[in-house]
């Protein structure tokens, strides 16, 4: 085995990777040694090693030896963690919010289940590099913006996909396509008169809002009923049957193969969403809640997981406790509800680890905070056999750090996605280098 200095080894591995892409024969075996391993699902291993072969973790332990020709990374003094997962983002689908042509979000129409986030994913997005530099190797890319910012009346936005943050094409980067169906559940969201005046929206009474709420619930129920009729007609194989891409996209939801990713902010919306799922006999994930109320026990009873939004957020109402958002994760943990963290945006997608860290400062055990951006997300989205922890047989999504990846002072020293070394260069580092060398 060849033992190289860490930085030199990383450079050589990068050269070998590009040579491989051009057709040259290379051995992509990698041994990372002398590191403290944090598997997440098992106790830490001090001064351990991880062997990666063909992009997957082959061996883990205190004494691991690779085959002849294995590239060795000596990470003495560093920490090895699984790559972080952002459980809700718009990475790859939005570049510059003020330039509409660079934003593939929020299509026109109330129901768009046929839309697929992965086909619009931009592998060359600047945000991919920036998010990656924060230790994030995988994101759930959503076809719509955060529910709090939506006002177009859309209900079903399309299919979200789990994307690896390395690759030349979206096909290469897609870890799992069509993971969930993105749904903004109808709710009554009343704005104050001052807020309506500030936004320039017409003043609306509670009766107006309730009428719209009931109308959207009815439209959603009717759409599902039409989809069931479509499924029956397709099964019957009648001569006049006409395929419909919208209903075709909803069939996996009706079959229980694709859960609804239900954005439900308030307690009433969460209860209504659970009731809707029970009635339609479909699986759901509650997304971006900001008020649990008495629903934590209900979610635990139904086995419904939660994807939390921005923890670093102000209280929902002026009467809420100052720490209502910071303590939300611990409420779910205490109730036994599985949850993970997401940012539901692109601007702050790199901060998902800091959202988990804020929750740890408000009673959530640090180990659970880390699980919220690793294995929990993988389990919720059905890819725990591939990513989310450092275990034999899983993809080698790994980050080498000089500390806890949830702490702002920690630096990411190296990253591997599916066993391939990934550059940590980004627009930020390029600008830093440019202005640091200014005369």
C-alpha positions as CSV (number, residue, x, y, z in Angstrom):
1,X,0.0,0.0,0.0
2,X,1.1,3.5,-0.7
3,X,1.0,5.9,2.3
4,X,0.7,9.5,1.2
5,X,0.4,12.9,3.0
6,X,-3.2,13.8,3.3
7,X,-3.4,16.8,0.9
8,X,-1.1,15.1,-1.6
9,X,-3.2,11.9,-1.5
10,X,-6.4,13.9,-2.1
11,X,-4.8,15.6,-5.1
12,X,-3.6,12.3,-6.6
13,X,-6.9,10.7,-6.0
14,X,-8.6,13.5,-7.9
15,X,-6.2,13.1,-10.8
16,X,-6.8,9.3,-10.8
17,X,-10.6,9.9,-10.8
18,X,-10.4,12.2,-13.9
19,X,-8.0,9.8,-15.6
20,X,-10.6,7.0,-15.0
21,X,-13.2,9.2,-16.6
22,X,-11.0,9.4,-19.7
23,X,-10.6,5.6,-19.9
24,X,-7.4,5.0,-18.0
25,X,-7.3,2.0,-15.8
26,X,-7.1,2.9,-12.1
27,X,-7.7,1.2,-8.8
28,X,-10.3,3.1,-6.9
29,X,-9.7,1.4,-3.5
30,X,-9.3,3.9,-0.7
31,X,-8.2,3.4,2.9
32,X,-8.8,6.2,5.4
33,X,-6.8,5.5,8.5
34,X,-5.9,7.1,11.9
35,X,-9.3,8.8,12.3
36,X,-12.0,8.8,14.9
37,X,-14.9,7.2,13.2
38,X,-18.5,8.3,14.1
39,X,-20.7,5.6,12.5
40,X,-23.9,7.3,14.0
41,X,-25.6,3.9,14.4
42,X,-22.9,2.4,16.6
43,X,-20.3,3.5,19.1
44,X,-17.4,5.7,18.0
45,X,-14.1,4.0,16.9
46,X,-11.0,5.9,18.1
47,X,-7.9,5.6,15.8
48,X,-9.9,3.5,13.3
49,X,-9.8,2.9,9.6
50,X,-12.4,2.6,6.8
51,X,-11.7,0.7,3.6
52,X,-13.7,1.8,0.5
53,X,-13.9,-0.4,-2.6
54,X,-15.9,0.4,-5.7
55,X,-17.6,3.3,-4.0
56,X,-18.9,1.3,-1.0
57,X,-17.6,0.7,2.5
58,X,-15.9,-2.7,2.6
59,X,-14.4,-2.8,6.1
60,X,-14.5,-0.7,9.3
61,X,-12.3,-1.2,12.4
62,X,-9.2,-0.5,14.3
63,X,-7.0,-2.6,12.1
64,X,-8.0,-2.6,8.5
65,X,-5.6,-3.4,5.6
66,X,-6.5,-2.8,2.0
67,X,-5.5,-4.8,-1.1
68,X,-2.3,-4.0,-3.0
69,X,-2.4,-0.7,-4.7
70,X,-4.9,0.9,-2.3
71,X,-4.6,4.6,-1.9
72,X,-4.1,5.5,1.7
73,X,-5.3,8.7,3.4
74,X,-3.7,9.4,6.7
75,X,-6.2,11.5,8.6
76,X,-4.4,11.6,11.9
77,X,-6.2,13.9,14.3
78,X,-9.3,14.2,12.2
79,X,-12.9,13.0,12.6
80,X,-14.8,10.8,10.1
81,X,-18.6,11.3,9.8
82,X,-21.2,10.2,7.3
83,X,-22.1,12.9,4.8
84,X,-24.9,15.2,6.0
85,X,-28.4,15.1,4.4
86,X,-30.6,18.1,3.9
87,X,-34.1,16.7,4.2
88,X,-35.8,19.5,2.3
89,X,-34.3,22.0,-0.1
90,X,-34.5,23.7,-3.5
91,X,-30.8,23.0,-4.3
92,X,-30.3,22.5,-8.1
93,X,-33.7,24.0,-8.9
94,X,-33.1,27.7,-8.1
95,X,-30.1,29.9,-8.7
96,X,-31.0,33.6,-8.5
97,X,-34.4,34.3,-7.1
98,X,-34.8,37.6,-8.9
99,X,-34.2,36.1,-12.3
100,X,-37.2,33.9,-13.1
101,X,-35.4,31.9,-15.9
102,X,-33.0,30.4,-13.2
103,X,-35.8,29.2,-10.9
104,X,-37.6,26.0,-11.8
105,X,-40.1,26.1,-8.9
106,X,-43.9,26.6,-8.3
107,X,-45.3,25.8,-11.7
108,X,-48.7,27.1,-12.7
109,X,-51.7,25.1,-11.7
110,X,-53.2,23.5,-8.6
111,X,-52.3,19.9,-9.3
112,X,-49.0,19.0,-10.9
113,X,-48.0,15.5,-9.7
114,X,-46.4,14.7,-13.0
115,X,-43.6,17.2,-12.5
116,X,-40.2,15.6,-11.5
117,X,-37.6,17.6,-9.7
118,X,-34.7,15.6,-10.9
119,X,-35.1,16.4,-14.6
120,X,-34.8,20.1,-13.8
121,X,-31.9,19.7,-11.5
122,X,-28.8,21.8,-12.5
123,X,-25.6,19.9,-11.8
124,X,-23.6,23.0,-12.5
125,X,-25.4,25.2,-9.9
126,X,-23.1,27.3,-7.8
127,X,-25.3,26.3,-4.8
128,X,-24.2,22.6,-5.2
129,X,-20.6,23.5,-4.4
130,X,-21.5,25.9,-1.6
131,X,-23.8,23.4,0.1
132,X,-21.2,20.6,-0.4
133,X,-18.5,22.7,1.3
134,X,-20.7,22.6,4.5
135,X,-20.4,18.8,4.7
136,X,-23.7,18.0,2.9
137,X,-23.5,15.2,0.4
138,X,-27.2,14.6,-0.3
139,X,-30.3,16.8,-0.5
140,X,-34.0,16.2,-1.0
141,X,-34.7,18.6,-3.9
142,X,-38.3,19.9,-3.8
143,X,-40.3,21.3,-6.8
144,X,-41.8,24.1,-4.7
145,X,-40.6,26.7,-2.2
146,X,-41.3,26.7,1.5
147,X,-45.0,26.7,2.4
148,X,-44.7,29.9,4.4
149,X,-43.8,31.8,1.2
150,X,-46.4,30.3,-1.1
151,X,-49.5,32.2,-2.1
152,X,-50.4,30.9,-5.5
153,X,-52.9,28.3,-4.4
154,X,-51.0,25.3,-5.6
155,X,-51.7,22.1,-3.7
156,X,-49.7,19.3,-5.4
157,X,-46.4,20.6,-6.7
158,X,-44.8,17.4,-8.0
159,X,-42.2,14.7,-7.2
160,X,-39.2,15.4,-5.1
161,X,-35.9,13.5,-5.5
162,X,-32.9,12.7,-3.4
163,X,-29.8,14.0,-5.2
164,X,-26.1,13.3,-4.6
165,X,-24.1,16.5,-4.8
166,X,-21.5,15.1,-7.3
167,X,-21.8,14.2,-10.9
168,X,-21.9,15.5,-14.5
169,X,-25.6,14.9,-15.1
170,X,-28.8,14.7,-13.1
171,X,-29.1,11.0,-14.0
172,X,-25.7,10.4,-12.4
173,X,-26.6,12.5,-9.3
174,X,-30.1,11.0,-8.6
175,X,-29.8,8.8,-5.6
176,X,-33.5,8.0,-5.5
177,X,-36.1,9.5,-7.9
178,X,-39.6,10.4,-7.0
179,X,-39.1,9.9,-3.3
180,X,-42.1,11.8,-2.2
181,X,-45.1,13.8,-3.6
182,X,-44.8,17.4,-2.5
183,X,-48.2,18.7,-1.2
184,X,-49.0,22.0,0.5
185,X,-52.0,21.1,2.6
186,X,-54.9,23.6,2.7
187,X,-55.0,25.7,5.8
188,X,-56.5,28.9,7.1
189,X,-53.6,31.4,7.3
190,X,-54.9,34.7,8.5
191,X,-52.8,37.7,8.1
192,X,-53.1,40.8,10.3
193,X,-54.6,43.9,8.7
194,X,-51.2,45.6,8.8
195,X,-49.6,42.6,7.1
196,X,-52.2,42.6,4.3
197,X,-51.6,46.3,3.8
198,X,-47.8,45.8,3.7
199,X,-48.1,42.9,1.2
200,X,-50.7,44.9,-0.9
201,X,-53.2,42.0,-0.7
202,X,-57.0,42.6,-0.5
203,X,-58.4,42.6,3.1
204,X,-60.1,39.2,3.7
205,X,-62.4,38.2,6.5
206,X,-62.1,34.9,8.3
207,X,-65.3,33.7,6.5
208,X,-63.5,34.3,3.2
209,X,-60.5,32.3,4.3
210,X,-62.6,29.5,5.6
211,X,-64.5,29.3,2.4
212,X,-61.3,29.0,0.4
213,X,-60.0,26.4,2.8
214,X,-63.0,24.2,2.4
215,X,-63.0,24.6,-1.4
216,X,-59.3,23.5,-1.6
217,X,-60.0,20.5,0.7
218,X,-62.9,19.5,-1.6
219,X,-60.7,19.9,-4.7
220,X,-58.0,17.7,-3.2
221,X,-60.5,15.0,-2.3
222,X,-62.0,15.1,-5.8
223,X,-58.6,14.9,-7.4
224,X,-57.8,11.7,-5.5
225,X,-61.3,10.3,-6.3
226,X,-60.7,11.0,-10.0
227,X,-57.3,9.3,-9.7
228,X,-58.9,6.2,-8.2
229,X,-61.4,6.1,-11.1
230,X,-58.5,6.4,-13.5
231,X,-56.7,3.5,-11.8
232,X,-59.9,1.3,-12.2
233,X,-60.3,2.2,-15.8
234,X,-56.6,1.5,-16.5
235,X,-57.0,-1.9,-14.8
236,X,-60.1,-2.7,-16.8
237,X,-58.2,-2.1,-20.1
238,X,-61.1,-0.6,-22.0
239,X,-60.6,0.4,-25.6
240,X,-61.4,4.1,-25.0
241,X,-58.9,4.4,-22.1
242,X,-56.6,7.5,-22.5
243,X,-53.4,7.8,-20.4
244,X,-53.2,10.9,-18.2
245,X,-49.7,11.9,-16.9
246,X,-51.2,13.6,-13.8
247,X,-53.1,10.5,-12.7
248,X,-50.3,8.2,-13.7
249,X,-48.0,10.1,-11.3
250,X,-50.5,9.7,-8.5
251,X,-50.8,5.9,-8.8
252,X,-47.7,5.1,-6.7
253,X,-49.2,7.3,-4.0
254,X,-52.5,5.4,-4.1
255,X,-50.5,2.1,-4.0
256,X,-48.6,3.2,-0.9
257,X,-45.2,3.2,-2.7
258,X,-44.7,7.0,-2.6
259,X,-45.7,9.0,0.5
260,X,-47.2,12.4,0.4
261,X,-44.8,15.1,1.7
262,X,-47.4,17.2,3.4
263,X,-46.5,20.8,4.3
264,X,-48.7,21.5,7.4
265,X,-47.7,24.4,9.5
266,X,-50.2,24.5,12.3
267,X,-51.8,22.0,14.6
268,X,-55.2,22.0,12.8
269,X,-53.5,21.5,9.4
270,X,-51.5,18.5,10.9
271,X,-54.7,16.9,12.2
272,X,-56.5,17.5,9.0
273,X,-53.6,16.0,7.0
274,X,-53.5,12.9,9.2
275,X,-57.3,12.5,8.8
276,X,-57.0,12.9,5.0
277,X,-54.3,10.2,4.9
278,X,-56.4,7.8,7.0
279,X,-59.4,8.4,4.7
280,X,-57.4,8.0,1.5
281,X,-55.3,5.1,2.9
282,X,-52.0,6.7,1.8
283,X,-48.7,7.3,3.5
284,X,-47.6,10.8,4.6
285,X,-44.7,12.7,6.0
286,X,-45.5,15.9,7.9
287,X,-43.2,18.7,6.6
288,X,-42.3,22.1,8.0
289,X,-44.5,22.2,11.0
290,X,-44.2,25.2,13.3
291,X,-46.8,24.3,15.8
292,X,-47.4,20.8,17.2
293,X,-50.0,21.4,19.9
294,X,-51.4,18.0,20.8
295,X,-50.4,16.3,17.6
296,X,-47.1,14.7,18.7
297,X,-48.9,11.7,20.2
298,X,-51.0,11.4,17.1
299,X,-48.0,11.3,14.9
300,X,-46.3,8.7,17.1
301,X,-49.5,6.5,17.1
302,X,-49.7,6.6,13.3
303,X,-46.0,6.2,12.8
304,X,-45.8,9.4,10.8
305,X,-42.3,10.9,10.5
306,X,-41.6,14.7,10.4
307,X,-39.2,16.9,8.4
308,X,-38.6,20.0,10.4
309,X,-38.0,23.4,8.8
310,X,-35.8,26.2,10.0
311,X,-35.2,25.9,13.7
312,X,-33.5,29.3,13.8
313,X,-36.9,31.0,13.4
314,X,-39.0,33.4,15.3
315,X,-42.1,32.2,17.2
316,X,-45.2,31.6,15.0
317,X,-47.3,34.0,17.0
318,X,-46.6,36.8,19.4
319,X,-48.0,34.8,22.3
320,X,-45.7,31.8,21.7
321,X,-42.7,31.3,23.9
322,X,-39.4,32.7,22.5
323,X,-38.0,29.2,22.2
324,X,-41.0,27.6,20.6
325,X,-39.1,26.8,17.3
326,X,-35.8,25.9,19.0
327,X,-37.6,23.3,21.3
328,X,-39.8,21.8,18.6
329,X,-37.3,19.0,17.8
330,X,-37.1,17.9,21.4
331,X,-40.9,17.8,21.6
332,X,-40.9,15.2,18.8
333,X,-38.0,13.3,20.3
334,X,-39.7,13.1,23.7
335,X,-42.9,11.8,22.0
336,X,-40.9,9.2,20.1
337,X,-41.6,10.6,16.6
338,X,-38.9,10.1,14.0
339,X,-37.7,13.4,12.4
340,X,-35.0,15.0,10.4
341,X,-34.0,18.5,9.4
342,X,-34.4,20.5,6.2
343,X,-34.2,24.1,5.2
344,X,-36.9,24.3,2.5
345,X,-34.9,26.8,0.5
346,X,-31.7,27.2,-1.5
347,X,-30.2,30.3,0.1
348,X,-29.6,28.7,3.5
349,X,-29.5,25.1,2.5
350,X,-25.9,24.9,3.8
351,X,-27.1,25.7,7.3
352,X,-29.1,22.6,7.9
353,X,-26.4,21.3,10.4
354,X,-26.7,24.5,12.4
355,X,-30.5,24.1,12.7
356,X,-29.8,20.7,14.3
357,X,-27.2,22.3,16.5
358,X,-29.7,24.9,17.7
359,X,-32.0,22.2,18.7
360,X,-29.2,20.5,20.7
361,X,-28.9,23.7,22.6
362,X,-32.5,23.4,23.7
363,X,-32.5,19.9,25.3
364,X,-32.3,17.7,22.2
365,X,-29.5,15.1,22.8
366,X,-26.5,15.9,20.6
367,X,-26.5,12.4,19.2
368,X,-30.1,12.8,18.1
369,X,-29.3,16.1,16.5
370,X,-26.7,14.4,14.4
371,X,-29.1,11.6,13.5
372,X,-31.5,14.3,12.3
373,X,-29.1,15.2,9.5
374,X,-27.9,11.7,8.8
375,X,-29.5,8.3,9.4
376,X,-33.0,9.6,10.4
377,X,-33.3,11.4,7.0
378,X,-32.1,8.2,5.2
379,X,-34.7,6.1,7.0
380,X,-37.5,8.5,6.4
381,X,-36.8,8.6,2.7
382,X,-36.1,4.9,2.3
383,X,-32.4,4.9,1.6
384,X,-31.0,3.8,4.9
385,X,-29.5,0.8,3.2
386,X,-27.3,3.1,1.1
387,X,-26.5,6.3,3.1
388,X,-26.9,8.0,6.4
389,X,-24.3,6.1,8.5
390,X,-20.8,4.5,8.2
391,X,-21.6,0.8,7.9
392,X,-20.3,-2.0,5.8
393,X,-22.0,-2.3,2.4
394,X,-23.2,1.3,2.3
395,X,-22.1,4.0,-0.2
396,X,-19.0,5.8,1.0
397,X,-20.5,9.2,1.6
398,X,-18.0,10.5,4.1
399,X,-16.6,13.8,5.4
400,X,-13.3,14.3,7.2
401,X,-13.5,17.2,9.7
402,X,-11.4,18.8,12.5
403,X,-14.4,18.7,14.8
404,X,-18.2,18.3,15.2
405,X,-19.8,19.0,11.8
406,X,-22.7,20.7,13.5
407,X,-20.4,23.4,15.0
408,X,-19.7,26.6,13.0
409,X,-16.0,26.6,13.9
410,X,-15.5,23.1,12.3
411,X,-13.8,22.9,8.9
412,X,-14.5,20.2,6.4
413,X,-11.1,18.9,5.3
414,X,-12.2,16.3,2.7
415,X,-15.3,14.7,1.3
416,X,-16.1,11.5,-0.5
417,X,-19.4,10.9,-2.3
418,X,-19.9,7.2,-3.3
419,X,-16.2,6.7,-2.7
420,X,-15.0,9.5,-5.0
421,X,-13.0,12.4,-3.6
422,X,-14.9,15.7,-4.1
423,X,-13.5,19.2,-4.4
424,X,-14.5,21.6,-1.6
425,X,-13.9,24.6,-3.8
426,X,-16.8,27.0,-4.3
427,X,-17.6,30.5,-5.3
428,X,-16.9,31.5,-1.7
429,X,-13.4,30.0,-1.7
430,X,-12.6,31.4,-5.2
431,X,-13.7,34.9,-4.1
432,X,-11.7,34.6,-0.9
433,X,-8.6,33.6,-2.8
434,X,-9.1,36.5,-5.3
435,X,-9.5,39.2,-2.7
436,X,-6.9,37.8,-0.3
437,X,-4.3,38.3,-3.1
438,X,-5.4,41.9,-3.9
439,X,-2.4,44.2,-3.9
